[in-house]
């Protein structure tokens, strides 16, 4: 019998102790930390990036506007006209059979033109002839200027008012 009461009293004391500690901490004001005097002052410069210095500002240098989006391969004839707003989407090298069954090294570049297929054909024919290129017409247009040539196949584009053109020309 004593054991049961002893356990009960011990349990009661253990539960009562935290409650008394909590109550005591609410009644007694906390003790402020001791004041050791004033803190030492330290001068700090502002961060380097917070100061605006126009003379040290680097100016943006933009490349000149290019009429063709993307980079044309190096052997593409520089003087051959292309419509503004054209975009390169493929390029590469080929081997074609030439005269007397000799292989001819050819490069190609595929462009998306901002004109429908009939409009692109007319534009290329007009502008290339104005630039001194002679035209041979057919399903594939061929333009010649002295010993250089460019062969062009034009197909309707996937969006209205556009076309895809493949330009083939000899590699140097």
C-alpha positions as CSV (number, residue, x, y, z in Angstrom):
1,X,0.0,0.0,0.0
2,X,2.8,2.4,0.8
3,X,4.4,1.7,-2.5
4,X,1.3,2.9,-4.4
5,X,1.1,6.1,-2.5
6,X,4.9,6.6,-2.8
7,X,4.7,6.3,-6.5
8,X,1.7,8.6,-6.7
9,X,3.5,11.2,-4.6
10,X,6.6,11.0,-6.7
11,X,4.6,11.3,-9.9
12,X,2.8,14.3,-8.4
13,X,6.1,16.0,-7.5
14,X,7.6,15.4,-10.9
15,X,4.5,16.9,-12.6
16,X,4.4,19.8,-10.2
17,X,8.1,20.8,-10.4
18,X,8.0,22.2,-14.1
19,X,4.8,24.0,-13.4
20,X,6.4,25.8,-10.4
21,X,9.5,26.7,-12.4
22,X,7.3,28.2,-15.2
23,X,5.2,30.1,-12.7
24,X,8.4,31.5,-11.0
25,X,9.8,32.6,-14.3
26,X,6.6,34.6,-15.0
27,X,6.7,36.4,-11.7
28,X,10.4,37.2,-11.4
29,X,11.6,39.7,-14.0
30,X,14.6,38.6,-16.1
31,X,17.9,40.0,-15.1
32,X,19.4,42.3,-17.8
33,X,22.9,41.4,-19.0
34,X,25.7,43.4,-17.4
35,X,26.7,46.6,-19.3
36,X,30.4,46.5,-20.1
37,X,30.4,50.0,-21.6
38,X,30.0,51.2,-25.1
39,X,30.8,49.2,-28.2
40,X,33.8,50.1,-30.4
41,X,32.8,52.0,-33.5
42,X,34.1,50.7,-36.9
43,X,34.0,52.7,-40.1
44,X,33.2,50.6,-43.2
45,X,33.3,51.9,-46.8
46,X,30.2,51.3,-49.0
47,X,30.3,48.2,-51.2
48,X,32.1,48.8,-54.5
49,X,29.0,48.0,-56.6
50,X,26.8,50.5,-54.7
51,X,28.7,53.5,-56.0
52,X,27.7,54.6,-59.5
53,X,30.8,55.7,-61.6
54,X,29.7,56.5,-65.2
55,X,33.4,56.7,-66.4
56,X,34.0,53.1,-65.4
57,X,30.7,51.8,-66.9
58,X,31.3,49.4,-69.8
59,X,29.3,50.3,-72.9
60,X,27.3,47.7,-74.8
61,X,28.6,47.1,-78.3
62,X,26.1,45.6,-80.7
63,X,26.9,43.9,-83.9
64,X,25.5,45.6,-87.0
65,X,22.0,44.5,-88.0
66,X,22.2,41.5,-90.4
67,X,19.6,41.0,-93.0
68,X,19.9,37.2,-92.6
69,X,19.3,35.5,-89.2
70,X,22.1,33.0,-88.6
71,X,25.5,32.6,-90.1
72,X,25.9,31.8,-93.8
73,X,28.7,29.3,-94.6
74,X,32.0,30.9,-95.8
75,X,31.7,29.8,-99.4
76,X,28.3,31.3,-100.0
77,X,28.6,34.0,-102.7
78,X,28.6,37.3,-100.8
79,X,27.1,39.3,-103.7
80,X,24.1,37.0,-104.1
81,X,20.9,38.7,-102.9
82,X,18.8,37.3,-100.1
83,X,15.5,38.7,-98.8
84,X,15.7,40.6,-95.5
85,X,14.3,38.5,-92.7
86,X,15.6,35.2,-94.0
87,X,16.8,32.7,-91.5
88,X,19.4,29.9,-91.8
89,X,18.1,26.6,-90.5
90,X,20.4,24.0,-92.1
91,X,23.7,23.8,-93.9
92,X,26.3,21.2,-94.9
93,X,28.5,19.7,-97.7
94,X,27.6,17.2,-100.5
95,X,29.3,15.3,-103.3
96,X,27.5,15.6,-106.6
97,X,28.3,14.0,-109.9
98,X,29.4,16.6,-112.4
99,X,30.4,16.5,-116.1
100,X,32.3,13.3,-117.1
101,X,31.2,11.6,-113.9
102,X,33.6,13.7,-111.8
103,X,32.5,14.3,-108.2
104,X,31.9,18.0,-107.5
105,X,32.3,19.2,-103.9
106,X,29.2,21.3,-103.1
107,X,27.9,23.1,-100.0
108,X,24.3,23.8,-99.3
109,X,22.4,26.2,-97.0
110,X,18.7,26.0,-96.3
111,X,16.9,29.3,-95.5
112,X,13.4,30.1,-94.4
113,X,12.3,33.0,-96.5
114,X,9.7,35.6,-95.4
115,X,7.9,35.3,-98.8
116,X,5.6,32.7,-100.1
117,X,7.1,30.3,-102.7
118,X,5.9,32.2,-105.8
119,X,6.8,35.6,-104.3
120,X,10.3,34.2,-103.3
121,X,10.9,32.9,-106.9
122,X,9.9,36.3,-108.4
123,X,12.0,38.2,-105.9
124,X,15.1,36.1,-106.3
125,X,14.8,36.2,-110.1
126,X,14.4,40.0,-110.2
127,X,17.1,40.8,-107.6
128,X,19.7,38.2,-108.8
129,X,19.4,39.4,-112.4
130,X,19.8,43.0,-111.2
131,X,23.0,42.0,-109.4
132,X,24.4,40.5,-112.6
133,X,23.5,36.8,-112.3
134,X,22.0,35.0,-115.3
135,X,19.1,32.8,-114.6
136,X,18.1,29.3,-116.0
137,X,14.5,28.5,-114.9
138,X,12.9,25.2,-114.2
139,X,11.8,23.4,-111.0
140,X,15.2,24.3,-109.7
141,X,16.5,27.8,-110.6
142,X,20.2,28.1,-111.5
143,X,22.0,31.4,-111.5
144,X,25.4,31.9,-113.1
145,X,27.9,34.7,-112.9
146,X,31.3,34.1,-114.7
147,X,32.5,30.7,-113.3
148,X,30.3,30.7,-110.2
149,X,26.8,29.2,-109.9
150,X,24.0,28.9,-107.4
151,X,21.2,26.4,-107.7
152,X,18.0,27.1,-105.7
153,X,15.0,24.9,-105.0
154,X,12.0,26.6,-103.3
155,X,9.2,24.9,-101.5
156,X,6.2,26.3,-99.6
157,X,6.9,27.0,-95.9
158,X,4.9,25.5,-93.0
159,X,3.4,28.9,-92.2
160,X,1.5,31.1,-94.5
161,X,3.6,33.7,-96.3
162,X,6.9,31.9,-95.9
163,X,8.9,29.4,-97.9
164,X,11.9,27.2,-97.5
165,X,14.8,27.5,-100.0
166,X,17.8,25.3,-100.5
167,X,20.8,27.0,-102.0
168,X,23.6,24.8,-103.5
169,X,26.9,26.2,-104.7
170,X,30.4,24.9,-105.3
171,X,33.0,24.7,-102.5
172,X,36.2,26.5,-103.2
